[in-house]
Amino acid sequence: MNHSGWARVIALIFPYFIIVGLFQLAGAFVAGIPFGDKDFQETSLQQLIMTFFSFLGTLLLVWIFMKYMDKQNFMDVGLQIKNRKKDIIIGTLLGLVIMGLAYVSLWAAEEIIYSEFNFDVLELIYTTLLFLLVAILEEVLFRGYILKNLMLSFNKYIALIISSIVFAIAHGANPNISLFSLTGLFLAGIALGVSYIYTKNLWYPIAFHFSWNLFQSLFGFNVSGQDIYSIIEFTVPENNMMNGGQFGFEGSIFSLITELTLVALIIYYYQVKKRQTIRNENI
């Protein structure tokens, strides 16, 4: 076993809280968010500013570790974009289709009830930028650095499971969390990371993560328990595992089924592709 991979992941933890924590304090100051007021409701712009500072802190931390611990270029986390246009398009469309079908299905089943249409250009811009930053910073951290290093120490599937557990735990303090929704977050980590173990590239998971969160929010669902701007507003007659309740679509049984299906399809795709490559090499 190569111990350097998991050792670097462990070594990342303490500096993460220090560096990202300092950036978040700076973000709170710039955004005008009062310290210690748990009841303070952030505006969309304040959320965006806070996320931007977390984004800067996370990328700085990963850059430091890549340069001085891994002895690699920062882009080697999987940000090489050449020939990745297809990945970005598929990932983005997939999130839109899944959330569109989720909304229509739950509305038809009367698990959610449409209430109003709320279009605001500025809020849409803030929300889009917010989820783009979240997707990049989380994929660089959890897949690009943590999963990448765990694969040096473990079988790729074991590494994927461990990184997905870390991903779920990192969201464990989110509002409206439950054991069931925590399981959904774990499977989300699997669904986001499964392509990376074959490609070592982040652009598909970044695009899918961004699209999944953005359209989940725009179609009216809470995102991982958080209420963010929605174009479509709806009410939930009863919180249950069918509609995900206050946690959002990720807390629903449909989300778990979707994630498991995606994982199976992606593994099947890359296994078939691998067999075809081997067959072509033997011709």
Residue pairs with C-beta under 8 A, 6 or more apart in sequence:
1 153
1 154
2 152
2 153
3 153
4 149
4 152
4 153
5 149
5 150
5 151
5 152
5 153
5 154
6 149
6 150
6 152
6 153
6 154
8 65
8 69
8 70
8 149
9 145
9 146
9 149
9 150
11 65
11 69
12 61
12 65
12 145
12 146
15 61
15 64
15 65
16 58
16 61
19 57
19 60
19 61
20 54
20 57
20 58
20 61
21 57
22 57
23 53
23 54
23 56
23 57
23 60
24 50
24 53
24 54
24 57
26 53
27 49
27 50
27 52
27 53
27 54
28 35
28 50
30 49
30 53
31 42
31 45
31 46
31 49
31 50
32 46
33 40
33 42
33 46
33 50
34 40
42 50
44 122
44 123
44 126
44 127
44 130
44 228
44 229
45 126
47 126
47 130
47 228
48 126
48 129
48 130
48 133
51 130
51 133
51 134
51 137
52 133
54 133
54 137
55 133
55 136
55 137
58 137
58 140
58 141
59 137
59 140
62 74
62 77
62 140
62 141
62 144
62 145
63 74
65 145
66 72
66 73
66 74
66 76
66 77
66 145
67 74
70 76
70 149
77 140
77 144
77 145
77 148
77 202
78 143
78 144
78 148
78 196
78 199
78 200
78 201
78 202
78 203
79 140
79 144
79 202
79 203
80 201
81 203
84 201
84 203
84 204
87 195
87 201
87 203
87 204
87 207
88 203
88 204
88 206
88 207
89 207
90 204
90 207
91 203
91 204
91 205
91 206
91 207
91 208
91 209
91 210
91 211
92 207
92 208
92 210
92 211
93 211
94 208
94 211
94 212
94 262
95 207
95 208
95 210
95 211
95 212
95 213
95 214
95 215
95 216
96 211
96 215
98 212
98 215
98 258
99 212
99 215
99 216
99 218
99 219
99 221
99 249
100 215
100 219
102 216
102 219
102 221
102 249
102 252
102 254
102 255
102 258
103 112
103 219
103 220
103 221
103 232
105 254
106 112
106 242
106 243
106 252
106 254
107 113
107 114
107 234
109 242
110 237
111 236
111 237
111 240
111 242
111 243
112 220
112 234
112 235
112 236
112 237
112 243
113 234
113 235
113 236
113 237
114 232
114 233
114 234
115 233
115 234
115 235
116 233
117 231
117 232
117 233
118 230
118 231
118 232
118 233
119 231
120 229
123 229
124 218
124 229
124 231
126 229
127 214
127 217
127 218
127 228
127 229
128 214
130 228
131 210
131 213
131 214
131 217
131 223
132 210
134 209
134 210
134 213
135 206
135 207
135 209
135 210
135 213
136 206
136 210
138 167
138 209
139 192
139 202
139 205
139 206
139 209
140 202
142 163
142 166
142 167
142 170
142 189
142 192
142 193
143 163
143 192
143 193
143 196
143 202
143 205
144 196
144 202
146 163
146 166
147 159
147 160
147 163
147 193
147 196
147 197
148 196
148 200
150 158
150 159
150 162
150 163
151 159
151 197
153 159
154 162
156 197
157 197
159 197
160 190
160 193
160 194
160 197
161 190
163 189
163 193
164 186
164 187
164 188
164 189
164 190
164 193
165 186
165 189
166 189
167 185
167 186
167 188
167 189
167 192
167 193
168 182
168 183
168 185
168 186
168 188
168 189
171 177
171 182
171 185
171 224
172 182
174 224
174 225
174 226
174 247
175 222
175 225
175 226
175 246
176 222
176 225
176 245
176 246
176 247
176 251
177 225
177 247
178 247
178 251
180 241
180 251
181 224
181 225
181 244
181 247
181 250
181 251
183 256
184 247
184 250
184 251
184 252
184 255
184 256
184 259
185 224
185 250
187 255
187 256
187 259
187 260
187 263
188 212
188 250
188 255
188 259
190 259
190 263
191 208
191 259
191 262
191 263
191 266
192 205
192 208
192 209
193 205
194 262
194 263
194 266
194 267
195 201
195 204
195 205
195 266
195 270
196 202
196 205
198 266
198 270
213 223
213 224
216 223
216 248
216 249
216 250
217 223
217 228
217 229
217 230
218 229
218 230
218 231
218 232
219 230
219 231
219 232
220 230
220 231
220 232
220 233
220 234
221 230
221 244
221 248
221 249
222 228
222 244
222 246
222 247
222 248
223 248
223 250
224 247
224 248
224 250
225 246
225 247
225 248
225 251
226 248
236 243
236 245
236 246
239 245
239 246
241 251
241 252
241 253
242 252
242 253
242 254
243 252
244 250
244 251
244 252
244 254
244 255
245 251
249 255
